Amino acid sequence: MLRLTDIKLPLDHPEEALAAAVRARLHVGASAIRGYSVFRRGYDARKRGAILLIYTLDVDVADEAKLLARFADDPHVRPTPDTEYSFVATAPARLEHRPVVVGMGPCGLFAGLVLAQMGFRPIILERGKAVRERTRDTWDLWRKRNLHPESNVQFGEGGAGTFSDGKLYSQISDPKHYGRKVLTEFVKAGAPQEIVYVSKPHIGTFRLVTMVENMRNTIEALGGEVRFQQRVDDLLVETDAQGVRHVRGVMLADGEQIRTDHVVLALGHSARDTVEVLHKRGVYLEAKPFSIGFRVEHPQSLIDRDRFGSQAGHPLLGAADYKLVHHCRNGRSVYSFCMCPGGTVVAATSEPGRVVTNGMSQYSRNERNANAAIVVGIEPCDFIPYDNSGSPLAGITLQRQLESRAFELGGGTYDAPGQLVGDFIAGRASTAFGEVLPSYKPGVHLTDLSSALPDYAIVAIREAMPAFDRKIKGFARPDAIFTGVETRTSSPVRIRRNDDDLQSLNTRGLFPAGEGAGYAGGILSAGVDGIRVAEAVALSITQQEVHAH
């Protein structure tokens, strides 16, 4: 098979044009081509109204060696690489202690799945509920203002990614094609086949729910065990004669102890109480940068017209997205994060008396508004005014204070505080909505957001919005809506691990993983990290078995 890259065709090209482009690229007749498949399809929208599709194809040819020799100097004609995933180990016939996975977001789900596929029969502990029960609890907050602290956007089967846009792309380096493994497993679980080849695949919440259930069923069919409403309240650690710390199990909220020598910590970025337990138990943690800001909403039609021009609405393009960044005079950077085309802003708190926003889209992306977080990057030194203890948990203190302030500004009812962009830039409170109506439920309380974030963040965002308007005309339109606050962009804590075996720096058998440990950002990268950690666990167990015998 040959892989052909950078094949460009007009957006509305006829089906036969692709085969013709293959023949033209290889300078061969139709008889030399046995078949082809699309490995990747993206688009180049730099010229609005003249958008091009860009294909990467795998082509079965009659004389591969001859063609490779002819195109030896052409970087766009190469042998198709092997992207088949291979397991690194097989579980021993007798397993004294099964590995435990804490958390069932994308990272924990893939760690558990791959361990199960290798025969290790993992035990997965999820503090929240099964995905359908969790969905009902989440809607209870959105519709009736009833928060379920253990079952919400952050906690429950599928993790925070279940209530998101379902984006499945990432900027991580993936030389071993772990990302391909994530996508193919999602397709097996019910995702559309297109996610394997489109350049910016997404699924959406409704489809994710069924897929997560199907993956859980696969894990259980392979001997794994999934236990819901099982919050881990302590880590059992033992120090050997050489002074080395080892995991010996976990303790659940009801007092039950589960004996194990291998614990995958796939906590997600909001399990603050569990992180506090790890800190007390002496697990090596450090504060890390993250970002804070607001959600902004515009009419999706505005973004579509700016990005696609006269071709806006084409079914192959779908709803347009954007990615913006501005470097401010005060030294801060403001950027768009987790952009949700045709989506909604959602209530994402997991703690009483606090307000947090996030963005969500369905597969269709057909809601009237586009939304994205407009956030300011902050460093651990920025945590000091909120917590000067020097604790690695200082970022959590900052998050909580900002979320509590948002709750107050929203009226103390889980309504979110909001402000029109024009009023925000002018520094005056908003009193009435314009044409852009907010999508956040249970509701938005108009106010002045200037006290919702630190002054440096407010100044930076005020400077950035007119700059973004120069890139997307209408981005700073006066009646666009800011909704506060966005604080869970990533974990404020990193649970440090070794680069080689992925175990905690100071606690053997503990495998920090995913977003909550500071090693991923988004569904795809979290799934990839789950696979990597599953492999590390499998190798650790099999090597111990070899030494034992």
Kinemage of the C-alpha trace (Angstrom):
@kinemage 1
@onewidth
@group {chain A} dominant
@subgroup {mainchain}
@vectorlist {calphas} color= white
{ca met a 1} P 0.000 0.000 0.000
{ca leu a 2} L 1.104 3.545 -0.758
{ca arg a 3} L 0.170 6.573 1.302
{ca leu a 4} L -0.482 9.668 -0.784
{ca thr a 5} L -0.671 12.980 1.073
{ca asp a 6} L -1.702 16.534 0.207
{ca ile a 7} L -4.210 15.723 -2.521
{ca lys a 8} L -6.322 18.877 -2.933
{ca leu a 9} L -9.715 19.027 -4.585
{ca pro a 10} L -12.546 21.582 -4.636
{ca leu a 11} L -15.163 21.297 -1.909
{ca asp a 12} L -17.864 20.127 -4.323
{ca his a 13} L -15.757 17.778 -6.412
{ca pro a 14} L -17.515 14.778 -8.032
{ca glu a 15} L -16.822 11.361 -6.519
{ca glu a 16} L -14.781 10.216 -9.507
{ca ala a 17} L -12.397 13.154 -9.114
{ca leu a 18} L -10.607 11.420 -6.244
{ca ala a 19} L -9.690 8.383 -8.329
{ca ala a 20} L -8.578 10.677 -11.132
{ca ala a 21} L -6.385 12.611 -8.674
{ca val a 22} L -4.728 9.347 -7.566
{ca arg a 23} L -3.928 8.396 -11.171
{ca ala a 24} L -2.612 11.882 -11.879
{ca arg a 25} L -0.392 11.917 -8.798
{ca leu a 26} L 1.127 8.502 -9.650
{ca his a 27} L 1.127 9.005 -13.439
{ca val a 28} L -0.554 5.642 -14.031
{ca gly a 29} L -3.628 4.317 -15.772
{ca ala a 30} L -6.765 2.961 -14.115
{ca ser a 31} L -5.542 -0.654 -14.370
{ca ala a 32} L -2.612 0.068 -12.052
{ca ile a 33} L -4.938 1.047 -9.163
{ca arg a 34} L -6.579 -1.825 -7.313
{ca gly a 35} L -8.362 0.369 -4.797
{ca tyr a 36} L -7.930 3.141 -2.262
{ca ser a 37} L -9.282 4.305 1.082
{ca val a 38} L -9.375 7.688 2.806
{ca phe a 39} L -6.992 7.848 5.761
{ca arg a 40} L -7.543 11.556 6.507
{ca arg a 41} L -9.748 14.327 5.128
{ca gly a 42} L -9.357 17.954 6.132
{ca tyr a 43} L -9.952 21.282 4.511
{ca asp a 44} L -8.110 24.499 3.705
{ca ala a 45} L -10.417 27.450 4.407
{ca arg a 46} L -7.855 30.244 4.012
{ca lys a 47} L -9.640 31.428 0.861
{ca arg a 48} L -13.273 31.939 1.813
{ca gly a 49} L -15.632 30.808 -0.924
{ca ala a 50} L -12.877 28.686 -2.514
{ca ile a 51} L -12.370 26.058 0.173
{ca leu a 52} L -10.322 22.991 -0.743
{ca leu a 53} L -10.569 19.472 0.660
{ca ile a 54} L -7.205 17.930 1.510
{ca tyr a 55} L -6.938 14.139 1.392
{ca thr a 56} L -4.484 11.553 2.649
{ca leu a 57} L -5.156 8.245 0.877
{ca asp a 58} L -3.955 4.661 1.202
{ca val a 59} L -3.710 3.201 -2.296
{ca asp a 60} L -3.372 -0.443 -3.346
{ca val a 61} L -1.264 -0.508 -6.523
{ca ala a 62} L -0.157 -3.238 -8.900
{ca asp a 63} L 3.581 -2.543 -8.778
{ca glu a 64} L 4.350 -0.911 -5.450
{ca ala a 65} L 8.146 -1.311 -5.536
{ca lys a 66} L 8.404 0.269 -8.990
{ca leu a 67} L 6.284 3.252 -7.990
{ca leu a 68} L 8.189 3.770 -4.724
{ca ala a 69} L 11.439 3.835 -6.671
{ca arg a 70} L 9.988 6.341 -9.155
{ca phe a 71} L 8.804 8.649 -6.362
{ca ala a 72} L 11.747 8.145 -4.006
{ca asp a 73} L 12.258 11.921 -3.739
{ca asp a 74} L 8.577 12.795 -3.342
{ca pro a 75} L 7.628 13.206 0.357
{ca his a 76} L 3.937 12.853 -0.550
{ca val a 77} L 4.295 9.261 -1.809
{ca arg a 78} L 5.428 6.803 0.844
{ca pro a 79} L 4.686 3.247 2.014
{ca thr a 80} L 1.622 3.074 4.245
{ca pro a 81} L 2.854 2.738 7.846
{ca asp a 82} L 1.584 -0.018 10.089
{ca thr a 83} L -0.960 1.547 12.473
{ca glu a 84} L -2.218 -1.708 13.989
{ca tyr a 85} L -2.109 -1.654 17.785
{ca ser a 86} L -0.178 -4.485 19.486
{ca phe a 87} L -0.523 -5.457 23.134
{ca val a 88} L 2.671 -5.371 25.180
{ca ala a 89} L 1.876 -8.218 27.572
{ca thr a 90} L -0.523 -10.994 28.499
{ca ala a 91} L -1.732 -11.502 32.055
{ca pro a 92} L -0.284 -14.451 33.955
{ca ala a 93} L -2.569 -17.409 34.557
{ca arg a 94} L -2.734 -16.592 38.252
{ca leu a 95} L -3.018 -12.986 39.339
{ca glu a 96} L -2.608 -12.506 43.080
{ca his a 97} L -3.931 -8.932 43.165
{ca arg a 98} L -5.900 -7.366 40.337
{ca pro a 99} L -4.953 -3.824 39.250
{ca val a 100} L -7.300 -1.048 40.356
{ca val a 101} L -8.264 1.926 38.189
{ca val a 102} L -9.621 4.952 40.065
{ca gly a 103} L -11.900 7.022 37.835
{ca met a 104} L -13.835 6.185 34.685
{ca gly a 105} L -13.374 9.206 32.478
{ca pro a 106} L -11.663 8.737 29.089
{ca cys a 107} L -8.306 7.939 30.707
{ca gly a 108} L -9.636 5.408 33.210
{ca leu a 109} L -11.947 3.917 30.598
{ca phe a 110} L -9.098 3.184 28.190
{ca ala a 111} L -6.742 2.069 30.950
{ca gly a 112} L -9.399 -0.392 32.084
{ca leu a 113} L -10.254 -1.506 28.556
{ca val a 114} L -6.667 -2.227 27.516
{ca leu a 115} L -5.901 -3.992 30.792
{ca ala a 116} L -9.001 -6.111 30.280
{ca gln a 117} L -8.018 -6.878 26.682
{ca met a 118} L -4.647 -8.117 27.958
{ca gly a 119} L -6.391 -10.372 30.489
{ca phe a 120} L -5.647 -8.465 33.729
{ca arg a 121} L -9.322 -8.227 34.852
{ca pro a 122} L -9.049 -4.717 36.350
{ca ile a 123} L -11.305 -3.330 39.056
{ca ile a 124} L -12.555 0.137 38.057
{ca leu a 125} L -13.803 2.374 40.845
{ca glu a 126} L -15.974 5.354 39.873
{ca arg a 127} L -17.226 7.724 42.567
{ca gly a 128} L -20.186 8.808 40.439
{ca lys a 129} L -23.049 6.894 38.893
{ca ala a 130} L -23.543 4.953 35.665
{ca val a 131} L -23.799 7.285 32.698
{ca arg a 132} L -27.592 7.320 32.273
{ca glu a 133} L -28.295 7.876 35.973
{ca arg a 134} L -25.599 10.516 35.975
{ca thr a 135} L -27.229 12.249 33.001
{ca arg a 136} L -30.507 12.527 34.923
{ca asp a 137} L -28.691 14.009 37.930
{ca thr a 138} L -26.892 16.512 35.713
{ca trp a 139} L -30.147 17.660 34.147
{ca asp a 140} L -31.554 18.056 37.649
{ca leu a 141} L -29.045 20.855 38.235
{ca trp a 142} L -29.647 22.400 34.840
{ca arg a 143} L -33.432 22.342 35.103
{ca lys a 144} L -34.170 22.544 38.832
{ca arg a 145} L -30.966 23.864 40.448
{ca asn a 146} L -30.468 20.624 42.413
{ca leu a 147} L -26.765 19.796 42.609
{ca his a 148} L -25.682 16.182 43.161
{ca pro a 149} L -22.080 16.511 44.441
{ca glu a 150} L -21.137 12.956 43.466
{ca ser a 151} L -23.041 12.814 40.151
{ca asn a 152} L -22.697 15.759 37.773
{ca val a 153} L -20.747 17.075 34.783
{ca gln a 154} L -17.452 16.225 36.518
{ca phe a 155} L -18.196 12.919 38.269
{ca gly a 156} L -19.681 9.746 36.845
{ca glu a 157} L -19.160 7.184 34.117
{ca gly a 158} L -17.507 8.778 31.099
{ca gly a 159} L -15.992 11.685 33.030
{ca ala a 160} L -16.205 15.362 32.134
{ca gly a 161} L -15.708 14.541 28.446
{ca thr a 162} L -19.207 13.041 28.273
{ca phe a 163} L -20.714 16.522 28.624
{ca ser a 164} L -18.551 18.273 26.077
{ca asp a 165} L -18.234 18.721 22.347
{ca gly a 166} L -16.750 15.242 22.136
{ca lys a 167} L -13.668 16.516 20.300
{ca leu a 168} L -11.312 13.722 19.299
{ca tyr a 169} L -8.255 15.574 18.121
{ca ser a 170} L -5.121 16.637 19.905
{ca gln a 171} L -1.685 18.139 19.379
{ca ile a 172} L 0.122 15.362 21.228
{ca ser a 173} L 2.926 13.461 19.537
{ca asp a 174} L 1.728 9.918 18.880
{ca pro a 175} L 4.502 7.870 17.242
{ca lys a 176} L 2.990 4.555 18.365
{ca his a 177} L -0.469 5.402 16.960
{ca tyr a 178} L -2.239 5.155 20.298
{ca gly a 179} L -4.679 7.768 19.016
{ca arg a 180} L -5.702 5.401 16.241
{ca lys a 181} L -6.437 2.757 18.879
{ca val a 182} L -8.682 5.232 20.739
{ca leu a 183} L -10.609 6.114 17.586
{ca thr a 184} L -11.063 2.524 16.415
{ca glu a 185} L -12.321 1.450 19.842
{ca phe a 186} L -14.813 4.321 19.775
{ca val a 187} L -16.029 3.153 16.352
{ca lys a 188} L -16.454 -0.395 17.716
{ca ala a 189} L -18.516 1.124 20.534
{ca gly a 190} L -20.844 2.961 18.144
{ca ala a 191} L -19.134 6.145 16.980
{ca pro a 192} L -19.522 7.085 13.304
{ca gln a 193} L -16.802 5.633 11.046
{ca glu a 194} L -15.840 9.119 9.890
{ca ile a 195} L -14.044 9.911 13.156
{ca val a 196} L -11.170 7.738 11.956
{ca tyr a 197} L -10.436 9.923 8.923
{ca val a 198} L -11.837 13.465 9.272
{ca ser a 199} L -9.284 16.001 10.460
{ca lys a 200} L -11.328 17.321 13.399
{ca pro a 201} L -13.539 14.450 14.546
{ca his a 202} L -16.176 14.916 17.213
{ca ile a 203} L -19.008 12.814 18.620
{ca gly a 204} L -21.246 14.864 20.895
{ca thr a 205} L -22.854 14.027 24.217
{ca phe a 206} L -25.798 11.858 23.184
{ca arg a 207} L -23.647 9.434 21.200
{ca leu a 208} L -20.976 9.341 23.893
{ca val a 209} L -23.482 8.041 26.428
{ca thr a 210} L -24.193 4.864 24.439
{ca met a 211} L -20.551 4.396 23.500
{ca val a 212} L -19.410 4.574 27.121
{ca glu a 213} L -21.986 1.943 28.078
{ca asn a 214} L -20.814 -0.348 25.270
{ca met a 215} L -17.178 -0.013 26.335
{ca arg a 216} L -18.106 -0.811 29.932
{ca asn a 217} L -19.910 -3.949 28.697
{ca thr a 218} L -16.762 -4.974 26.807
{ca ile a 219} L -14.593 -4.545 29.905
{ca glu a 220} L -16.971 -6.642 31.984
{ca ala a 221} L -17.227 -9.336 29.290
{ca leu a 222} L -13.418 -9.620 29.426
{ca gly a 223} L -13.440 -10.202 33.190
{ca gly a 224} L -13.083 -6.613 34.399
{ca glu a 225} L -15.233 -5.262 37.222
{ca val a 226} L -16.828 -1.800 37.229
{ca arg a 227} L -18.107 -0.432 40.526
{ca phe a 228} L -20.069 2.822 40.727
{ca gln a 229} L -20.564 5.153 43.694
{ca gln a 230} L -17.247 3.936 45.089
{ca arg a 231} L -15.273 6.995 46.183
{ca val a 232} L -11.683 6.329 47.193
{ca asp a 233} L -11.083 8.037 50.551
{ca asp a 234} L -7.569 6.824 51.287
{ca leu a 235} L -4.509 5.250 49.779
{ca leu a 236} L -2.845 2.369 51.608
{ca val a 237} L 0.932 2.842 51.522
{ca glu a 238} L 3.689 0.709 53.026
{ca thr a 239} L 7.387 1.597 53.390
{ca asp a 240} L 9.845 -1.287 52.985
{ca ala a 241} L 13.143 -1.849 54.800
{ca gln a 242} L 15.009 0.212 52.198
{ca gly a 243} L 12.682 3.173 52.771
{ca val a 244} L 10.825 2.742 49.475
{ca arg a 245} L 7.095 3.495 49.535
{ca his a 246} L 4.735 0.968 47.910
{ca val a 247} L 1.007 1.030 47.232
{ca arg a 248} L -0.795 -1.782 49.032
{ca gly a 249} L -4.394 -0.888 48.268
{ca val a 250} L -7.161 1.688 48.519
{ca met a 251} L -9.833 2.413 51.113
{ca leu a 252} L -13.354 3.300 50.012
{ca ala a 253} L -15.734 5.793 51.619
{ca asp a 254} L -17.648 2.955 53.311
{ca gly a 255} L -14.469 1.627 54.928
{ca glu a 256} L -13.890 -1.288 52.551
{ca gln a 257} L -10.265 -1.961 51.676
{ca ile a 258} L -9.221 -3.359 48.301
{ca arg a 259} L -5.796 -5.003 48.279
{ca thr a 260} L -3.681 -4.268 45.221
{ca asp a 261} L -0.094 -3.439 44.276
{ca his a 262} L -1.036 -1.408 41.186
{ca val a 263} L -3.319 1.645 41.256
{ca val a 264} L -4.053 3.800 38.219
{ca leu a 265} L -5.068 7.301 39.338
{ca ala a 266} L -7.320 8.588 36.541
{ca leu a 267} L -9.040 11.150 38.741
{ca gly a 268} L -9.978 13.895 36.305
{ca his a 269} L -9.301 17.547 37.083
{ca ser a 270} L -12.051 18.011 39.700
{ca ala a 271} L -11.477 15.284 42.319
{ca arg a 272} L -10.102 17.833 44.752
{ca asp a 273} L -10.824 15.812 47.888
{ca thr a 274} L -8.925 12.813 46.523
{ca val a 275} L -5.949 15.011 45.653
{ca glu a 276} L -5.998 16.328 49.222
{ca val a 277} L -5.830 12.716 50.476
{ca leu a 278} L -2.827 12.031 48.236
{ca his a 279} L -1.109 15.122 49.616
{ca lys a 280} L -1.684 13.958 53.195
{ca arg a 281} L -0.319 10.530 52.297
{ca gly a 282} L 2.912 12.113 51.044
{ca val a 283} L 2.456 11.423 47.314
{ca tyr a 284} L 4.669 13.824 45.364
{ca leu a 285} L 2.540 16.679 43.967
{ca glu a 286} L 3.352 20.071 42.506
{ca ala a 287} L 1.314 23.129 41.526
{ca lys a 288} L 1.020 23.646 37.773
{ca pro a 289} L -0.198 26.415 35.465
{ca phe a 290} L -3.773 26.504 34.205
{ca ser a 291} L -6.147 29.156 32.871
{ca ile a 292} L -9.179 31.129 34.044
{ca gly a 293} L -11.788 33.181 32.211
{ca phe a 294} L -15.328 33.277 30.874
{ca arg a 295} L -17.450 31.539 28.256
{ca val a 296} L -18.382 33.762 25.300
{ca glu a 297} L -21.356 33.187 22.986
{ca his a 298} L -21.980 34.463 19.450
{ca pro a 299} L -24.448 33.470 16.746
{ca gln a 300} L -22.980 30.430 15.002
{ca ser a 301} L -23.933 32.038 11.692
{ca leu a 302} L -21.453 34.845 12.392
{ca ile a 303} L -18.582 32.386 12.809
{ca asp a 304} L -19.672 30.371 9.742
{ca arg a 305} L -19.759 33.428 7.484
{ca asp a 306} L -16.383 34.656 8.682
{ca arg a 307} L -14.662 31.299 8.229
{ca phe a 308} L -16.403 29.897 5.149
{ca gly a 309} L -17.889 32.854 3.298
{ca ser a 310} L -20.421 31.842 0.633
{ca gln a 311} L -19.783 28.149 1.325
{ca ala a 312} L -21.049 28.404 4.923
{ca gly a 313} L -23.546 25.652 5.648
{ca his a 314} L -21.948 23.075 3.349
{ca pro a 315} L -22.559 19.607 4.876
{ca leu a 316} L -18.891 18.582 4.611
{ca leu a 317} L -17.822 21.674 6.548
{ca gly a 318} L -20.472 21.683 9.271
{ca ala a 319} L -20.400 24.395 11.903
{ca ala a 320} L -17.220 26.474 11.822
{ca asp a 321} L -14.800 26.665 14.721
{ca tyr a 322} L -11.997 29.069 15.595
{ca lys a 323} L -8.773 29.268 17.550
{ca leu a 324} L -7.589 32.661 18.780
{ca val a 325} L -4.707 33.965 20.863
{ca his a 326} L -3.578 37.453 21.890
{ca his a 327} L -0.456 38.462 23.817
{ca cys a 328} L -1.319 41.421 26.028
{ca arg a 329} L 0.631 44.476 27.109
{ca asn a 330} L 0.560 43.304 30.738
{ca gly a 331} L 2.457 40.147 29.792
{ca arg a 332} L -0.567 37.836 29.902
{ca ser a 333} L -1.788 35.632 27.073
{ca val a 334} L -5.498 35.330 26.311
{ca tyr a 335} L -6.739 32.495 24.114
{ca ser a 336} L -9.848 30.613 23.110
{ca phe a 337} L -10.232 27.182 24.658
{ca cys a 338} L -12.622 24.245 24.147
{ca met a 339} L -14.542 25.941 21.332
{ca cys a 340} L -17.982 24.357 20.844
{ca pro a 341} L -19.578 25.101 17.452
{ca gly a 342} L -23.368 25.057 17.497
{ca gly a 343} L -23.397 24.204 21.185
{ca thr a 344} L -24.436 25.354 24.629
{ca val a 345} L -22.793 26.659 27.795
{ca val a 346} L -23.421 24.281 30.676
{ca ala a 347} L -23.327 24.335 34.469
{ca ala a 348} L -20.299 22.266 35.441
{ca thr a 349} L -19.863 22.695 39.176
{ca ser a 350} L -19.232 19.717 41.439
{ca glu a 351} L -19.270 21.536 44.785
{ca pro a 352} L -22.189 23.259 46.568
{ca gly a 353} L -22.244 27.043 46.543
{ca arg a 354} L -20.031 27.401 43.475
{ca val a 355} L -20.608 28.161 39.783
{ca val a 356} L -18.446 26.758 36.966
{ca thr a 357} L -19.088 26.910 33.212
{ca asn a 358} L -18.138 24.535 30.439
{ca gly a 359} L -19.163 24.045 26.808
{ca met a 360} L -21.046 21.186 25.161
{ca ser a 361} L -22.229 20.266 21.657
{ca gln a 362} L -24.221 17.443 20.163
{ca tyr a 363} L -22.997 15.573 17.088
{ca ser a 364} L -25.184 17.748 14.847
{ca arg a 365} L -23.760 21.016 16.236
{ca asn a 366} L -26.979 22.722 15.214
{ca glu a 367} L -27.720 24.994 18.182
{ca arg a 368} L -27.942 28.694 17.321
{ca asn a 369} L -24.877 29.838 19.307
{ca ala a 370} L -21.173 29.156 19.131
{ca asn a 371} L -19.344 29.233 22.448
{ca ala a 372} L -15.782 29.052 23.678
{ca ala a 373} L -13.843 29.798 26.816
{ca ile a 374} L -11.837 33.012 26.609
{ca val a 375} L -9.147 32.407 29.193
{ca val a 376} L -5.972 33.876 30.638
{ca gly a 377} L -2.987 31.709 31.444
{ca ile a 378} L -1.843 31.831 35.065
{ca glu a 379} L 1.221 30.468 36.870
{ca pro a 380} L 1.689 29.082 40.406
{ca cys a 381} L 3.071 32.457 41.490
{ca asp a 382} L -0.414 33.875 40.823
{ca phe a 383} L -1.869 31.567 43.483
{ca ile a 384} L -0.062 33.304 46.346
{ca pro a 385} L -2.683 36.033 47.048
{ca tyr a 386} L -5.228 33.239 47.515
{ca asp a 387} L -3.012 30.746 49.360
{ca asn a 388} L 0.485 31.710 50.508
{ca ser a 389} L 1.137 28.447 52.315
{ca gly a 390} L 3.395 27.124 49.573
{ca ser a 391} L 1.132 24.086 49.257
{ca pro a 392} L 0.929 22.362 45.855
{ca leu a 393} L -2.853 22.627 46.313
{ca ala a 394} L -2.849 26.451 46.212
{ca gly a 395} L -4.392 26.478 42.731
{ca ile a 396} L -7.415 24.614 44.084
{ca thr a 397} L -7.874 27.365 46.673
{ca leu a 398} L -7.868 29.962 43.885
{ca gln a 399} L -10.397 27.962 41.842
{ca arg a 400} L -12.743 27.602 44.791
{ca gln a 401} L -12.648 31.297 45.642
{ca leu a 402} L -13.403 32.325 42.068
{ca glu a 403} L -16.215 29.767 41.781
{ca ser a 404} L -17.736 30.938 45.076
{ca arg a 405} L -17.583 34.541 43.869
{ca ala a 406} L -19.354 33.517 40.649
{ca phe a 407} L -22.090 31.873 42.735
{ca glu a 408} L -22.577 35.164 44.636
{ca leu a 409} L -22.591 37.287 41.466
{ca gly a 410} L -25.138 34.935 39.918
{ca gly a 411} L -27.549 35.451 42.801
{ca gly a 412} L -26.776 32.370 44.885
{ca thr a 413} L -29.092 30.022 42.960
{ca tyr a 414} L -26.649 28.318 40.536
{ca asp a 415} L -27.542 30.919 37.916
{ca ala a 416} L -24.310 32.100 36.296
{ca pro a 417} L -23.212 35.734 36.284
{ca gly a 418} L -23.222 37.217 32.794
{ca gln a 419} L -22.375 40.439 31.005
{ca leu a 420} L -22.666 41.707 27.447
{ca val a 421} L -19.272 41.992 25.771
{ca gly a 422} L -19.803 45.678 24.968
{ca asp a 423} L -20.578 46.447 28.602
{ca phe a 424} L -17.634 44.369 29.788
{ca ile a 425} L -15.210 46.293 27.586
{ca ala a 426} L -16.754 49.608 28.693
{ca gly a 427} L -16.679 48.631 32.379
{ca arg a 428} L -20.403 48.952 33.114
{ca ala a 429} L -22.942 46.452 34.403
{ca ser a 430} L -25.378 44.852 31.943
{ca thr a 431} L -29.118 45.154 32.491
{ca ala a 432} L -30.724 43.585 29.401
{ca phe a 433} L -29.871 41.026 26.709
{ca gly a 434} L -29.577 41.962 23.050
{ca glu a 435} L -30.069 39.640 20.087
{ca val a 436} L -27.677 37.019 21.484
{ca leu a 437} L -29.459 34.999 24.147
{ca pro a 438} L -27.407 32.879 26.564
{ca ser a 439} L -27.778 29.108 26.506
{ca tyr a 440} L -26.592 28.393 30.072
{ca lys a 441} L -29.118 26.612 32.285
{ca pro a 442} L -30.595 27.097 34.825
{ca gly a 443} L -30.157 30.778 33.906
{ca val a 444} L -27.891 33.813 33.546
{ca his a 445} L -28.014 36.784 35.913
{ca leu a 446} L -26.738 39.966 34.242
{ca thr a 447} L -24.228 41.891 36.329
{ca asp a 448} L -20.723 43.366 36.208
{ca leu a 449} L -18.067 40.638 35.833
{ca ser a 450} L -15.130 42.896 36.703
{ca ser a 451} L -14.879 41.387 40.192
{ca ala a 452} L -15.246 37.778 39.006
{ca leu a 453} L -11.550 37.363 38.123
{ca pro a 454} L -8.285 38.961 39.269
{ca asp a 455} L -7.686 42.442 37.861
{ca tyr a 456} L -4.883 41.322 35.545
{ca ala a 457} L -7.244 38.813 33.901
{ca ile a 458} L -10.015 41.377 33.426
{ca val a 459} L -7.543 43.869 31.892
{ca ala a 460} L -6.140 41.192 29.567
{ca ile a 461} L -9.536 40.001 28.317
{ca arg a 462} L -10.688 43.603 27.734
{ca glu a 463} L -7.624 44.146 25.569
{ca ala a 464} L -7.972 40.819 23.759
{ca met a 465} L -11.599 41.100 22.615
{ca pro a 466} L -11.063 44.013 20.159
{ca ala a 467} L -7.947 42.195 18.897
{ca phe a 468} L -10.027 39.064 18.284
{ca asp a 469} L -12.618 41.233 16.503
{ca arg a 470} L -9.945 42.167 13.965
{ca lys a 471} L -9.519 38.456 13.214
{ca ile a 472} L -13.227 37.516 13.268
{ca lys a 473} L -15.432 40.472 12.370
{ca gly a 474} L -18.148 40.776 14.988
{ca phe a 475} L -16.338 38.860 17.709
{ca ala a 476} L -16.541 41.892 20.007
{ca arg a 477} L -20.106 42.739 18.987
{ca pro a 478} L -21.724 44.577 21.901
{ca asp a 479} L -24.495 42.035 22.533
{ca ala a 480} L -22.301 38.900 22.563
{ca ile a 481} L -22.505 37.278 25.993
{ca phe a 482} L -19.854 36.484 28.580
{ca thr a 483} L -20.848 33.870 31.204
{ca gly a 484} L -18.670 33.218 34.245
{ca val a 485} L -16.571 31.540 35.343
{ca glu a 486} L -14.331 29.058 33.520
{ca thr a 487} L -11.830 27.637 36.023
{ca arg a 488} L -11.542 23.927 35.165
{ca thr a 489} L -9.502 24.294 31.980
{ca ser a 490} L -7.014 21.783 33.355
{ca ser a 491} L -5.822 20.444 36.663
{ca pro a 492} L -4.033 22.983 38.907
{ca val a 493} L -1.948 20.085 40.263
{ca arg a 494} L 0.477 17.652 38.676
{ca ile a 495} L 0.993 14.255 40.324
{ca arg a 496} L 4.583 13.709 39.246
{ca arg a 497} L 5.618 10.405 37.710
{ca asn a 498} L 8.764 8.850 36.250
{ca asp a 499} L 9.189 9.149 32.488
{ca asp a 500} L 10.218 5.532 31.998
{ca asp a 501} L 7.762 3.396 33.997
{ca leu a 502} L 5.041 6.069 34.570
{ca gln a 503} L 4.946 5.377 38.319
{ca ser a 504} L 4.764 8.094 40.968
{ca leu a 505} L 8.116 9.707 41.760
{ca asn a 506} L 7.990 8.491 45.346
{ca thr a 507} L 5.335 5.763 45.546
{ca arg a 508} L 5.854 2.479 43.690
{ca gly a 509} L 2.764 0.897 42.181
{ca leu a 510} L 0.956 4.236 41.861
{ca phe a 511} L 0.364 5.329 38.252
{ca pro a 512} L -0.878 8.943 37.933
{ca ala a 513} L -2.684 9.375 34.610
{ca gly a 514} L -4.776 11.687 32.477
{ca glu a 515} L -6.014 15.224 33.023
{ca gly a 516} L -6.239 15.087 36.799
{ca ala a 517} L -2.585 14.114 37.105
{ca gly a 518} L -1.526 16.831 34.662
{ca tyr a 519} L -0.680 14.578 31.704
{ca ala a 520} L -3.530 15.121 29.253
{ca gly a 521} L -6.015 17.685 28.004
{ca gly a 522} L -9.130 16.450 26.233
{ca ile a 523} L -10.722 13.119 25.396
{ca leu a 524} L -8.166 11.853 22.875
{ca ser a 525} L -5.018 12.682 24.829
{ca ala a 526} L -6.600 11.327 28.034
{ca gly a 527} L -7.471 8.075 26.258
{ca val a 528} L -3.944 7.829 24.883
{ca asp a 529} L -2.465 8.364 28.338
{ca gly a 530} L -4.769 5.669 29.696
{ca ile a 531} L -3.398 3.209 27.153
{ca arg a 532} L 0.206 4.132 27.964
{ca val a 533} L -0.391 3.683 31.686
{ca ala a 534} L -2.214 0.368 31.119
{ca glu a 535} L 0.865 -0.867 29.278
{ca ala a 536} L 3.119 0.288 32.121
{ca val a 537} L 0.945 -1.544 34.660
{ca ala a 538} L 0.938 -4.709 32.547
{ca leu a 539} L 4.724 -4.667 32.186
{ca ser a 540} L 5.175 -4.050 35.912
{ca ile a 541} L 2.943 -7.000 36.809
{ca thr a 542} L 4.523 -9.418 34.333
{ca gln a 543} L 8.050 -8.429 35.372
{ca gln a 544} L 7.139 -9.031 39.017
{ca glu a 545} L 5.817 -12.457 38.057
{ca val a 546} L 9.113 -13.273 36.319
{ca his a 547} L 11.125 -12.223 39.380
{ca ala a 548} L 8.819 -14.186 41.690
{ca his a 549} L 9.492 -17.387 39.786
